[in-house]
Amino acid sequence: MTLSIPFDNSYARLPERLFARVKPTPVAAPELLAFNHPLARELGITGDDDIDGLAKVFGGNALPEGAEPIAQLYAGHQFGQWNPQLGDGRAVLLGEVQGYDLQLKGSGRTPFSRNGDGRAWLGPVLREFVVSEAMHALGIPTTRALAAVATGERVQRERALPGAVLTRVAASHIRVGTFQALAARQDIEGLRALFDHAVARYYPEVDGPLAFLEAVIERQAQLVTKWLSVGFIHGVMNTDNCAISGETIDYGPCAFLDEYHPLTVFSSIDQRGRYAYARQAEIIVWNMAQLATALIPLMPDADAAVADFTKAVHAMVPRLETLWAETFTRKIGITTPCDGDMELSARLLQLMTDQGADFTNTFATLANGTARDQFTDRDAFDLWAQDWQARLAEENDPEATMRAANPILIPRNHRIEEMIDAAVEGDMAPFARLMQAYAHPYEKVEEFSDLRRRPADSERVHRTFCGT
């Protein structure tokens, strides 16, 4: 059966200054490494039994019928510094399928590439494939991975590395930086067209820029709280990596906590810890302030808009605090919060910080009574546990609450690196095993018990890299 993708490309019908029409650059020898058949079925894609055909299409060598490939324009604040033009420098949006974007990442140069080669190497492609699908299984809004294709070419980074192309599926690739680009150019007509498109496609229930801002704020608050709940560190929360749909996007130098420390940083380019684990809530408020600023030109009264938008952004801070309290009290088995519960959660996190306790394993073992084994000073844990157990006596089925809130498996950084190292040598078995294991992160499967172990000192990952 011939591959069939039911495209309907609404973004390509917007004013052409919002994007550049560009085709993927063919590669030397496309080879399909992975394909997400269940996701393809959800998207209504048929004919996905043709392995060679899939490799050609998702490697960029053949353009599927109905596709209108474009590279999107956007700007952004990168580590707080304004860059007036960024855009898809190594990605091409093939089109929209069942309300989702289908994008090739690593598909060659575009008008937005600047000095980049437009390519991706195998490591970041497989990292994003595994981690984005794991995040989906964890119940966290995220882009998805449809295909990974080896290119048969080498990509020059710190050394020559095998090239690959990722096919990413997202509800939207519109970013805070997309709005910023048009506002900075004082392109009010283009900004209005983008706004109307975003509202019609993602927020049809809202009426006007203020309601839109408030809706995006809520989604981002929910998203970042879910990141914190599993120890996820995005690593590069620039406004061009902040999707207005409220999805996790652009995994780059992402990582997960092993031992808990609130100021943990992995990203090699985050020199000052701007995007450290515990600062992510603060940064998402900052990003929403930039979105608010970009929306002001759409309002008839700029002064009134500034007042209303400022109030909406400031309201995000207590909302994040509420969501954090609800989330972390559930992680210790509490569903009916009362005074003192937030302090109880904070005391546990402080113990974890002081003793280097593993984030995931500590919370995962609370339900079975073995969490004290994660601590070196078990007497200190026992003192906390006395108050905790007394509080749980007031709850209905706290064990079930904890099991639902605390995953057993997360994509450990050292396991991801081991998988990449094996794939570079042509061994895809570790990739397949991680995909199988992370599909059910809340289930205890003995076959994958080794993946629960925190890294030994020799396995520890200290820095992650974005791969560009």
C-alpha positions, 0 to 999 in steps of 0.5 A: 500500500502506498503511504498516505498522509491526510494533510490539511495545511492551515499554517501554510495559508497564513501570510508568507512572511511568517515562513519560508517555503523550502523542501527537505534536502535529500540524504545519501542513504536513508535507513529507517531506524524506528517508526511509531506505528501506533502514533501513525494510526492515530494520525490516520496515516496508512501504507506504513508497512513500506519500510523503504518508502518510510525511509525516503519520506521521513529522511527527506528524499521523497515529498508525500502527496499533499505536503506543503513544506515550510520553515517557520519564522520566529524570534526569541530571548535566548538565556535572556538575550534578545535575538530578533530572528531565529526560525527553523534552521534545521527543520521543515514542517511538512504539513498538518495531519488530524490537527497535528504538525508533522515536522522533519528535524535535521532535514537540511538548511533553510533560509533561517540556518544562519551558519548552521548545517541544517543537520542533526546527528544520531544522538540527539535524534534518538534522545528526543525519540526516547524522552518525548515518548517517555514523557507522553507515557508519564502523562506530560504534554509533549511533542511526539516522535514518529520516525527516526531515519539514518542518513548515511552521511556524517555530521561534523560536530566535535567530531564526525558523527552519524547523521539522522532525521527525526520526524516530530509530531506536535499540536503546534510549533507556534512559539512565544518567539513567533509572536515576538518576531512579528511584534518586534517588526511592528507587523500588526497585520501579521500578528493579528493573522497569527493570533487569529490562527492560534485561537481558532486552532488551539483556543477556540473558547477564548475571546480576545488577547487577554483571555488567550494569554490567561489560557496559555499561562494556565497550560504552561503552569500545568506543564512546568509543575508536571516537569517538576513532579518527575524531576525533569530539567528542560535545560533551554527554556528560551522563549523560542522553545516555549510552545503556546500549545503547552507542550514540552518541545525542543528537548536539546540538553534535557535531563532528569534529576538523579539525587535531588538538589533544587539548583541542579543544572545539566545543560552545557550552555546554561553557564549561570544556572538560569534554567536550573531545576527549581528555577523553571517555575520562575522562568515560565513566568518570565516567558509569559511576560514576554508573550504578554508584551508581544500581544499588546499591539493587538489591544486598542488601549495599550495602557489598559492592556499593560495593566490587565496583562501584568495582573494576569502574569503576576497571578501566575506566581500563586497559581504555580505555588498552588499547583506545586503544593497539590502535586507534591502533597499527592506525591506523599499520599495526600489528596485533601491538603490542609495547613502544614502539608506544604511544609511536610513536603518541603521538609522531605525535599530538604532531607533529600537535598542534605543527604543526596537522596535519589529523587525518583526512587525516594518518591517511588518507594514511599508507598512500599515502606522502603524509602528510608533506604535512600537516606544515609541518616535514616534517623533523620528520615524516621523523624520526618516519617513519624509526622508523615504517617500521622498525617496519612492516617487521615487519608483514604488509600494514600498508597494508591495516591502515591503509586499514581503520582510517582513513576518507577522509571524515568529516562535516566541520563546515563541510560540514554547516553549508553543507548546513544553510544550503542546506536553509534556503533550500530546496536539499536537493541538498547534503544528498543529496550528503553522504548519498551521499558518507558512505555509503562513508567508506573508499573514495576517490571522486574525485567527492567529493574536495572533501569531503576538504579541510580548511576554509579560515580563512573556512570554519572552524566555531568553535562548534556549538549543540544547537538547543534 
